[in-house]
Amino acid sequence: MINPWIEVLMDQYNTDIQKWKLEIRNYLDNPVAVAGHANVIETLDGLVVKLSEAEDKLNVVEKYFSR
């Protein structure tokens, strides 16, 4: 059985992953929203960093604490 605190962390990281994927997809699929941003590459890079951080955290928790 997974510790309830670890379960909450995993839920949070999964939610963050979905949120950042949605944000990235919005930029890629909505050219009108992108047109309003001066530095699209920098913004997308920042979102990818947030996505990778959430995935890394989830992987660590799953690897070491979800047994």
C-alpha positions as CSV (number, residue, x, y, z in Angstrom):
1,M,0.0,0.0,0.0
2,I,1.3,3.5,-0.9
3,N,1.7,6.0,1.8
4,P,-1.1,8.6,1.6
5,W,1.5,11.5,1.5
6,I,3.3,9.9,-1.4
7,E,0.0,9.4,-3.2
8,V,-0.8,13.1,-2.8
9,L,2.6,14.0,-4.2
10,M,2.1,11.6,-7.2
11,D,-1.3,13.1,-7.9
12,Q,0.1,16.6,-7.7
13,Y,2.9,15.7,-10.2
14,N,0.5,14.0,-12.5
15,T,-1.7,17.1,-12.4
16,D,1.3,19.4,-13.1
17,I,2.3,17.2,-16.1
18,Q,-1.2,17.4,-17.6
19,K,-1.3,21.2,-17.0
20,W,2.1,21.9,-18.6
21,K,1.3,19.6,-21.6
22,L,-2.0,21.5,-22.1
23,E,-0.2,24.9,-21.9
24,I,2.3,23.7,-24.5
25,R,-0.4,22.3,-26.7
26,N,-2.3,25.6,-26.5
27,Y,0.7,27.5,-27.8
28,L,1.2,25.0,-30.6
29,D,-2.4,24.8,-31.7
30,N,-3.5,28.5,-31.1
31,P,-1.5,30.8,-33.4
32,V,-3.6,33.8,-32.2
33,A,-2.4,33.3,-28.6
34,V,1.2,32.9,-29.8
35,A,1.1,36.1,-31.9
36,G,0.6,38.1,-28.8
37,H,3.9,36.9,-27.3
38,A,7.2,38.5,-28.2
39,N,9.4,35.6,-27.3
40,V,7.5,32.4,-28.0
41,I,10.6,30.2,-27.9
42,E,11.6,31.4,-24.5
43,T,8.0,30.9,-23.2
44,L,7.8,27.4,-24.7
45,D,11.2,26.5,-23.2
46,G,10.1,27.6,-19.8
47,L,7.0,25.4,-20.1
48,V,9.1,22.4,-21.2
49,V,11.3,23.0,-18.1
50,K,8.3,22.9,-15.9
51,L,7.0,19.8,-17.6
52,S,10.3,18.0,-17.3
53,E,10.7,18.9,-13.6
54,A,7.2,17.5,-12.8
55,E,8.1,14.3,-14.7
56,D,11.4,14.0,-12.9
57,K,9.8,14.4,-9.5
58,L,7.2,11.8,-10.3
59,N,9.8,9.4,-11.5
60,V,11.8,9.8,-8.3
61,V,8.8,9.3,-6.1
62,E,7.7,6.3,-8.0
63,K,11.2,4.8,-8.0
64,Y,12.0,5.2,-4.3
65,F,8.8,5.7,-2.4
66,S,5.8,4.0,-4.1
67,R,6.4,0.4,-2.9
